[in-house]
Amino acid sequence: MNLDSLSLALYLKSATWLTI
């Protein structure tokens, strides 16, 4: 499992939502 990739994806999603 690549938790780093998952965390990064979730971080980017959160950042996008916060930006909107």
Secondary structure by P-SEA (a helix, b strand, c coil): ccaaaaaaaaaaaaaaaaac
